[in-house]
Amino acid sequence: MMNDQLRAALRQMPKAELHIHIEGSLEPELIFALAERNGVALAYPSVEALRAAYAFTDLQSFLDIYYAGASVLLKEQDFYDMTAAYLRRAEADNVRHTEIFFDPQTHTARGVPMQTVIDGIYRACQDSPVSATLILSFLRHLSEEDAFATLEAALPFRDKFIGIGLDSSEVGNPPEKFARVFARCRELGFHLVAHAGEEGPPAYIETALDVLHVERIDHGVRCLEDAALTARLAREQVALTVCPLSNVKLCVFDRMEQHNMVQLLDAGLMATINSDDPAYFGGYMNANFEATFEALPLGLSHAQRLARNSFAAAFLPADVKQRYLDEVDAFFAQL
């Protein structure tokens, strides 16, 4: 059982979030409000019915309802309201900095202009006291040609996002499918990340590193199945953006007690804790920390390390990063 001091530390410590899909922060209440505002008919009669439908058995069953929820996002203000709601939650959880994934293909496929998507999300970030930057993610179940077209459509707004990611259905869509478009993004100077080793095998982590040349691995929990890969990740200090509640909800682990966060840290990996799709997976940042620490033998030293890792792995200037790391250390020094 977690003691009160540890619970308070997890809630109050400064932290960064590096794995959050902004569309996955859409709460049922806001989905209904936007549906009403935009005259969109939903397949669910009530907020309660929609929340009850959040009973996923795997990644695909989650994605089906995720894309349905996104159908209410049509105007710039919708994207603003969604992002502002997430940032208020982040601020309440003492998130100082967040790097937000957004999926433009989910919206442009429905006829929503790229500018509408980016401007709405970006404006909310500018209006928040939380430091927030954006990472454009390609949907891996679509073609590389579609990713190239998405990149071209987004480039007029390239000053509003700092990186490129790769998400959606992992199985059957290996990282190398996107080798050429990631090479182009690298030439353009974007930070690169990719989902790998969640439902997909450890080999996907390797190809994300060697073919796509990503700087961080999103999820990556299956790396421990490959000892040589684990040693490499530790040696190169490649950050893993782990999402514990998501891992349990999507049956990567049956129960939180089985999560491998302790083993990841014991192996010397730069693991971080994040919320992924918090509206769907049962909690934002502090809920993820508390659930993980409640179920596993983790203490204050682990909390400090995870908080430090979150800033160390962030795409921030060295001086800004150091300021946050100093803030973490000062926080734990006074406990």
ROTI-538454 format. One record per residue (C-alpha): chain; residue number from 1; x, y, z. Coordinates in nm, 4 decimals, decimal comma, always signed. Layout:
N
("A" NUM (X Y Z))
...
END
This chain:
335
("A" 1 (+0,0000 +0,0000 +0,0000))
("A" 2 (+0,1430 +0,3371 -0,0988))
("A" 3 (+0,2059 +0,5776 +0,1906))
("A" 4 (+0,0734 +0,9338 +0,2014))
("A" 5 (+0,4163 +1,0934 +0,1544))
("A" 6 (+0,4788 +0,9014 -0,1674))
("A" 7 (+0,1281 +0,9703 -0,3001))
("A" 8 (+0,1691 +1,3441 -0,2303))
("A" 9 (+0,5125 +1,3456 -0,3951))
("A" 10 (+0,3795 +1,1798 -0,7115))
("A" 11 (+0,0998 +1,4342 -0,7366))
("A" 12 (+0,3061 +1,7431 -0,6592))
("A" 13 (+0,6412 +1,6714 -0,8252))
("A" 14 (+0,7181 +1,8606 -1,1480))
("A" 15 (+0,6986 +1,6321 -1,4505))
("A" 16 (+0,6913 +1,6282 -1,8297))
("A" 17 (+0,4509 +1,4286 -2,0471))
("A" 18 (+0,6004 +1,2954 -2,3700))
("A" 19 (+0,3318 +1,0539 -2,4925))
("A" 20 (-0,0162 +1,2034 -2,5183))
("A" 21 (-0,2453 +1,1784 -2,8211))
("A" 22 (-0,4549 +1,4932 -2,8068))
("A" 23 (-0,7510 +1,3200 -2,9757))
("A" 24 (-0,7293 +1,0597 -2,7002))
("A" 25 (-0,7945 +1,3258 -2,4365))
("A" 26 (-1,1479 +1,3879 -2,5683))
("A" 27 (-1,3770 +1,3140 -2,2744))
("A" 28 (-1,7304 +1,1841 -2,3520))
("A" 29 (-1,8839 +1,5046 -2,2120))
("A" 30 (-1,6854 +1,7186 -2,4573))
("A" 31 (-1,7583 +1,4782 -2,7442))
("A" 32 (-2,1314 +1,5286 -2,6807))
("A" 33 (-2,0964 +1,9062 -2,6419))
("A" 34 (-1,9060 +1,9346 -2,9719))
("A" 35 (-2,1485 +1,6982 -3,1467))
("A" 36 (-2,4349 +1,9226 -3,0418))
("A" 37 (-2,2486 +2,2404 -3,1410))
("A" 38 (-2,1641 +2,0983 -3,4845))
("A" 39 (-2,4844 +1,9032 -3,5510))
("A" 40 (-2,3032 +1,5675 -3,5617))
("A" 41 (-2,5148 +1,2577 -3,4916))
("A" 42 (-2,3447 +1,0133 -3,2553))
("A" 43 (-2,4066 +0,6382 -3,2421))
("A" 44 (-2,4507 +0,6579 -2,8634))
("A" 45 (-2,7621 +0,7938 -2,6895))
("A" 46 (-2,5812 +0,9422 -2,3894))
("A" 47 (-2,2487 +1,0291 -2,2270))
("A" 48 (-2,2915 +0,7204 -2,0071))
("A" 49 (-2,3488 +0,4911 -2,3054))
("A" 50 (-2,0388 +0,6249 -2,4767))
("A" 51 (-1,8274 +0,5804 -2,1621))
("A" 52 (-1,9615 +0,2251 -2,1251))
("A" 53 (-1,8401 +0,1531 -2,4774))
("A" 54 (-1,4811 +0,2170 -2,3637))
("A" 55 (-1,4385 -0,1578 -2,3031))
("A" 56 (-1,1558 -0,2511 -2,5368))
("A" 57 (-1,0065 -0,5920 -2,5899))
("A" 58 (-0,7078 -0,4780 -2,7971))
("A" 59 (-0,5528 -0,1868 -2,9819))
("A" 60 (-0,7825 -0,2189 -3,2843))
("A" 61 (-1,1085 -0,2185 -3,0850))
("A" 62 (-0,9848 +0,0953 -2,9112))
("A" 63 (-0,8870 +0,2651 -3,2393))
("A" 64 (-1,2342 +0,2031 -3,3838))
("A" 65 (-1,4033 +0,4040 -3,1091))
("A" 66 (-1,1193 +0,6592 -3,1002))
("A" 67 (-1,1774 +0,7519 -3,4652))
("A" 68 (-1,5536 +0,7674 -3,4065))
("A" 69 (-1,4999 +1,0138 -3,1202))
("A" 70 (-1,2783 +1,2325 -3,3386))
("A" 71 (-1,5661 +1,2781 -3,5877))
("A" 72 (-1,7008 +1,5706 -3,3815))
("A" 73 (-1,3853 +1,7778 -3,4425))
("A" 74 (-1,4651 +2,0050 -3,7355))
("A" 75 (-1,3723 +2,3678 -3,6600))
("A" 76 (-1,0628 +2,5377 -3,5240))
("A" 77 (-1,2433 +2,6113 -3,1964))
("A" 78 (-1,3156 +2,2400 -3,1495))
("A" 79 (-0,9435 +2,1588 -3,1645))
("A" 80 (-0,8742 +2,4517 -2,9332))
("A" 81 (-1,1325 +2,3388 -2,6766))
("A" 82 (-1,0039 +1,9795 -2,6786))
("A" 83 (-0,6424 +2,0901 -2,6303))
("A" 84 (-0,7261 +2,3500 -2,3660))
("A" 85 (-0,9169 +2,0878 -2,1657))
("A" 86 (-0,6158 +1,8533 -2,1703))
("A" 87 (-0,3754 +2,1328 -2,0728))
("A" 88 (-0,5921 +2,2246 -1,7729))
("A" 89 (-0,5676 +1,8620 -1,6569))
("A" 90 (-0,1926 +1,8617 -1,7174))
("A" 91 (-0,1492 +2,1803 -1,5154))
("A" 92 (-0,3501 +2,0308 -1,2269))
("A" 93 (-0,1161 +1,7268 -1,2334))
("A" 94 (+0,1923 +1,9535 -1,2119))
("A" 95 (+0,2991 +1,8785 -1,5688))
("A" 96 (+0,5439 +2,1582 -1,6538))
("A" 97 (+0,6091 +2,0577 -2,0141))
("A" 98 (+0,4213 +1,8380 -2,2603))
("A" 99 (+0,4922 +1,7211 -2,6150))
("A" 100 (+0,1556 +1,6532 -2,7758))
("A" 101 (+0,0902 +1,4077 -3,0610))
("A" 102 (-0,1781 +1,4991 -3,3128))
("A" 103 (-0,3091 +1,2848 -3,6023))
("A" 104 (-0,3958 +1,5153 -3,8949))
("A" 105 (-0,4959 +1,2259 -4,1237))
("A" 106 (-0,7834 +1,1434 -3,8882))
("A" 107 (-0,9238 +1,4885 -3,9708))
("A" 108 (-0,8097 +1,5688 -4,3259))
("A" 109 (-0,9707 +1,2402 -4,4391))
("A" 110 (-1,2995 +1,3903 -4,3197))
("A" 111 (-1,2403 +1,7117 -4,5154))
("A" 112 (-1,1095 +1,9203 -4,2246))
("A" 113 (-0,8303 +2,1493 -4,3514))
("A" 114 (-0,4784 +2,0976 -4,2117))
("A" 115 (-0,4654 +2,4611 -4,1030))
("A" 116 (-0,7831 +2,4222 -3,8957))
("A" 117 (-0,6315 +2,1275 -3,7081))
("A" 118 (-0,2903 +2,2819 -3,6412))
("A" 119 (-0,4083 +2,6352 -3,5641))
("A" 120 (-0,6655 +2,5204 -3,3089))
("A" 121 (-0,4252 +2,2947 -3,1194))
("A" 122 (-0,1351 +2,5404 -3,1398))
("A" 123 (-0,3398 +2,8376 -3,0191))
("A" 124 (-0,4492 +2,6474 -2,7084))
("A" 125 (-0,0836 +2,5634 -2,6369))
("A" 126 (+0,0100 +2,9309 -2,6616))
("A" 127 (-0,2672 +3,0237 -2,4187))
("A" 128 (-0,1650 +2,7708 -2,1504))
("A" 129 (+0,0780 +2,8229 -1,8616))
("A" 130 (+0,2072 +2,4705 -1,9366))
("A" 131 (+0,4971 +2,4605 -2,1847))
("A" 132 (+0,3597 +2,2648 -2,4822))
("A" 133 (+0,4980 +2,1647 -2,8220))
("A" 134 (+0,3468 +1,9536 -3,1010))
("A" 135 (+0,4495 +1,6316 -3,2781))
("A" 136 (+0,2687 +1,5449 -3,6026))
("A" 137 (+0,2031 +1,1698 -3,6186))
("A" 138 (+0,1502 +0,9621 -3,9290))
("A" 139 (-0,1080 +0,6811 -3,9140))
("A" 140 (+0,0832 +0,3619 -3,9893))
("A" 141 (-0,2193 +0,1676 -4,1192))
("A" 142 (-0,2296 +0,4142 -4,4107))
("A" 143 (+0,0250 +0,4225 -4,6936))
("A" 144 (+0,3611 +0,5993 -4,7004))
("A" 145 (+0,2266 +0,8015 -4,9941))
("A" 146 (-0,0505 +0,9283 -4,7676))
("A" 147 (+0,2129 +1,0215 -4,5076))
("A" 148 (+0,4106 +1,2146 -4,7713))
("A" 149 (+0,0949 +1,4030 -4,8761))
("A" 150 (+0,0233 +1,4823 -4,5102))
("A" 151 (+0,3771 +1,6129 -4,4599))
("A" 152 (+0,3489 +1,8396 -4,7652))
("A" 153 (+0,0148 +1,9758 -4,6463))
("A" 154 (+0,1611 +2,0499 -4,3027))
("A" 155 (+0,4881 +2,2121 -4,4110))
("A" 156 (+0,3375 +2,5618 -4,4521))
("A" 157 (+0,2816 +2,5442 -4,0727))
("A" 158 (+0,6136 +2,3838 -3,9821))
("A" 159 (+0,6944 +2,6560 -3,7285))
("A" 160 (+0,4060 +2,5191 -3,5182))
("A" 161 (+0,5320 +2,1616 -3,4683))
("A" 162 (+0,8725 +2,0301 -3,3630))
("A" 163 (+0,8616 +1,6616 -3,4481))
("A" 164 (+0,7228 +1,3675 -3,6419))
("A" 165 (+0,5800 +1,0484 -3,4929))
("A" 166 (+0,4277 +0,7192 -3,6059))
("A" 167 (+0,1191 +0,5691 -3,4396))
("A" 168 (-0,1987 +0,3601 -3,4906))
("A" 169 (-0,2123 -0,0167 -3,5606))
("A" 170 (+0,1364 -0,1580 -3,5028))
("A" 171 (+0,0895 -0,5227 -3,6054))
("A" 172 (+0,1525 -0,5684 -3,9777))
("A" 173 (+0,2785 -0,2118 -4,0186))
("A" 174 (+0,6525 -0,2228 -3,9415))
("A" 175 (+0,8524 +0,0998 -3,9072))
("A" 176 (+1,0452 +0,0394 -4,2324))
("A" 177 (+0,7196 +0,0941 -4,4234))
("A" 178 (+0,7859 +0,4649 -4,3594))
("A" 179 (+1,1613 +0,4744 -4,4249))
("A" 180 (+1,1498 +0,7298 -4,7083))
("A" 181 (+0,9132 +0,9773 -4,5446))
("A" 182 (+1,1114 +0,9673 -4,2186))
("A" 183 (+1,4321 +1,0282 -4,4153))
("A" 184 (+1,2661 +1,3372 -4,5630))
("A" 185 (+1,1517 +1,4553 -4,2187))
("A" 186 (+1,5049 +1,4094 -4,0897))
("A" 187 (+1,6409 +1,6242 -4,3757))
("A" 188 (+1,3889 +1,8901 -4,2741))
("A" 189 (+1,5304 +1,8933 -3,9208))
("A" 190 (+1,2354 +1,7512 -3,7275))
("A" 191 (+1,2724 +1,5476 -3,4099))
("A" 192 (+1,1705 +1,1867 -3,4831))
("A" 193 (+0,9848 +0,9360 -3,2626))
("A" 194 (+0,7851 +0,6186 -3,3308))
("A" 195 (+0,5533 +0,3779 -3,1527))
("A" 196 (+0,7252 +0,0393 -3,1343))
("A" 197 (+0,7285 -0,2652 -2,9098))
("A" 198 (+0,3773 -0,2228 -2,7675))
("A" 199 (+0,1811 -0,4887 -2,9569))
("A" 200 (+0,4596 -0,5244 -3,2130))
("A" 201 (+0,7770 -0,7301 -3,1542))
("A" 202 (+1,1141 -0,6029 -3,0254))
("A" 203 (+1,2390 -0,6102 -3,3868))
("A" 204 (+1,0146 -0,3093 -3,4546))
("A" 205 (+1,2098 -0,1131 -3,1929))
("A" 206 (+1,5322 -0,1984 -3,3714))
("A" 207 (+1,4084 -0,0923 -3,7135))
("A" 208 (+1,2618 +0,2280 -3,5684))
("A" 209 (+1,6131 +0,3091 -3,4446))
("A" 210 (+1,8162 +0,1835 -3,7415))
("A" 211 (+1,5870 +0,2574 -4,0375))
("A" 212 (+1,3815 +0,5556 -3,9179))
("A" 213 (+1,6586 +0,6964 -3,6930))
("A" 214 (+1,4140 +0,7955 -3,4200))
("A" 215 (+1,5357 +0,9658 -3,1028))
("A" 216 (+1,2740 +0,8156 -2,8687))
("A" 217 (+1,0672 +0,4969 -2,8650))
("A" 218 (+0,7003 +0,5372 -2,7746))
("A" 219 (+0,5972 +0,2426 -2,5520))
("A" 220 (+0,8889 +0,0009 -2,6078))
("A" 221 (+0,7884 -0,2264 -2,3185))
("A" 222 (+0,8563 -0,5445 -2,5183))
("A" 223 (+1,2269 -0,4568 -2,5464))
("A" 224 (+1,3034 -0,6845 -2,2493))
("A" 225 (+1,2311 -0,9871 -2,4688))
("A" 226 (+1,5620 -0,9136 -2,6456))
("A" 227 (+1,8647 -0,8913 -2,4150))
("A" 228 (+2,0934 -0,7347 -2,6763))
("A" 229 (+1,8334 -0,4688 -2,7607))
("A" 230 (+1,7783 -0,3937 -2,3908))
("A" 231 (+2,1533 -0,3486 -2,3410))
("A" 232 (+2,1680 -0,1178 -2,6420))
("A" 233 (+1,8774 +0,0971 -2,5227))
("A" 234 (+2,0482 +0,1321 -2,1843))
("A" 235 (+2,3877 +0,2079 -2,3371))
("A" 236 (+2,2504 +0,4707 -2,5782))
("A" 237 (+2,0008 +0,6021 -2,3216))
("A" 238 (+1,7155 +0,5894 -2,5701))
("A" 239 (+1,4054 +0,7131 -2,3879))
("A" 240 (+1,0958 +0,4917 -2,3678))
("A" 241 (+0,7660 +0,6766 -2,3263))
("A" 242 (+0,5770 +0,4113 -2,1293))
("A" 243 (+0,2017 +0,4367 -2,0689))
("A" 244 (+0,1080 +0,2008 -1,7818))
("A" 245 (-0,2725 +0,2393 -1,7696))
("A" 246 (-0,2852 +0,2086 -2,1483))
("A" 247 (-0,0728 -0,1095 -2,1351))
("A" 248 (-0,3223 -0,2719 -1,8977))
("A" 249 (-0,6329 -0,1411 -2,0768))
("A" 250 (-0,5069 -0,2761 -2,4107))
("A" 251 (-0,3978 -0,6078 -2,2541))
("A" 252 (-0,0232 -0,5682 -2,3118))
("A" 253 (-0,0209 -0,6713 -1,9434))
("A" 254 (-0,3207 -0,8396 -1,7793))
("A" 255 (-0,2813 -0,6500 -1,4509))
("A" 256 (-0,0736 -0,3556 -1,3338))
("A" 257 (+0,1066 -0,5892 -1,0911))
("A" 258 (+0,2543 -0,7614 -1,3987))
("A" 259 (+0,3860 -0,4400 -1,5565))
("A" 260 (+0,7593 -0,4409 -1,6243))
("A" 261 (+0,8339 -0,0804 -1,5184))
("A" 262 (+1,0588 -0,1992 -1,2333))
("A" 263 (+1,2561 -0,4249 -1,4694))
("A" 264 (+1,2907 -0,1429 -1,7235))
("A" 265 (+1,4372 +0,0858 -1,4576))
("A" 266 (+1,6550 -0,1913 -1,3110))
("A" 267 (+1,7976 -0,2512 -1,6611))
("A" 268 (+1,9160 +0,1105 -1,6665))
("A" 269 (+1,6653 +0,2236 -1,9297))
("A" 270 (+1,5434 +0,5821 -1,9548))
("A" 271 (+1,1786 +0,4928 -1,8964))
("A" 272 (+0,9143 +0,7626 -1,8465))
("A" 273 (+0,5485 +0,7504 -1,7396))
("A" 274 (+0,2802 +0,9035 -1,9629))
("A" 275 (-0,0966 +0,8883 -2,0185))
("A" 276 (-0,1283 +0,8002 -2,3929))
("A" 277 (-0,5072 +0,8399 -2,4474))
("A" 278 (-0,6219 +0,9424 -2,0986))
("A" 279 (-0,9942 +0,9856 -2,1679))
("A" 280 (-1,0113 +0,6259 -2,2873))
("A" 281 (-0,7582 +0,4541 -2,0618))
("A" 282 (-0,8725 +0,5700 -1,7211))
("A" 283 (-0,6460 +0,8529 -1,6218))
("A" 284 (-0,4128 +1,1434 -1,6837))
("A" 285 (-0,0535 +1,1736 -1,5605))
("A" 286 (-0,0991 +1,1520 -1,1844))
("A" 287 (-0,3445 +0,8625 -1,2178))
("A" 288 (-0,0797 +0,6727 -1,4176))
("A" 289 (+0,1886 +0,7403 -1,1574))
("A" 290 (-0,0383 +0,6428 -0,8684))
("A" 291 (-0,1648 +0,3218 -1,0306))
("A" 292 (+0,1896 +0,2157 -1,1170))
("A" 293 (+0,3362 +0,2918 -0,7742))
("A" 294 (+0,0368 +0,1322 -0,5989))
("A" 295 (+0,0879 -0,1962 -0,7828))
("A" 296 (+0,4676 -0,2204 -0,7986))
("A" 297 (+0,7565 -0,1993 -0,5483))
("A" 298 (+0,8492 +0,1594 -0,6363))
("A" 299 (+0,9477 +0,4376 -0,3957))
("A" 300 (+1,0590 +0,8015 -0,3737))
("A" 301 (+1,3909 +0,7397 -0,5472))
("A" 302 (+1,2057 +0,5878 -0,8439))
("A" 303 (+0,9673 +0,8843 -0,8503))
("A" 304 (+1,2588 +1,1264 -0,8664))
("A" 305 (+1,4246 +0,9216 -1,1387))
("A" 306 (+1,1081 +0,9044 -1,3484))
("A" 307 (+1,0507 +1,2795 -1,3111))
("A" 308 (+1,4123 +1,3478 -1,4113))
("A" 309 (+1,3867 +1,1082 -1,7056))
("A" 310 (+1,0792 +1,2899 -1,8357))
("A" 311 (+1,2708 +1,6176 -1,8664))
("A" 312 (+1,5977 +1,4565 -1,9788))
("A" 313 (+1,4113 +1,2899 -2,2662))
("A" 314 (+1,2197 +1,6051 -2,3688))
("A" 315 (+1,3000 +1,7967 -2,6862))
("A" 316 (+1,4045 +2,1121 -2,5024))
("A" 317 (+1,7098 +2,3410 -2,5138))
("A" 318 (+1,9819 +2,2251 -2,2730))
("A" 319 (+1,9463 +2,5259 -2,0413))
("A" 320 (+1,5688 +2,4884 -2,0140))
("A" 321 (+1,6041 +2,1139 -1,9526))
("A" 322 (+1,8579 +2,1809 -1,6758))
("A" 323 (+1,6234 +2,4284 -1,5089))
("A" 324 (+1,3496 +2,1642 -1,4919))
("A" 325 (+1,5941 +1,8984 -1,3640))
("A" 326 (+1,7061 +2,1380 -1,0908))
("A" 327 (+1,3409 +2,1964 -1,0021))
("A" 328 (+1,2875 +1,8200 -0,9656))
("A" 329 (+1,5938 +1,7809 -0,7428))
("A" 330 (+1,4942 +2,0792 -0,5285))
("A" 331 (+1,1462 +1,9322 -0,4855))
("A" 332 (+1,2786 +1,5970 -0,3612))
("A" 333 (+1,5465 +1,7586 -0,1449))
("A" 334 (+1,2791 +1,9251 +0,0688))
("A" 335 (+1,0788 +1,6073 +0,1351))
END
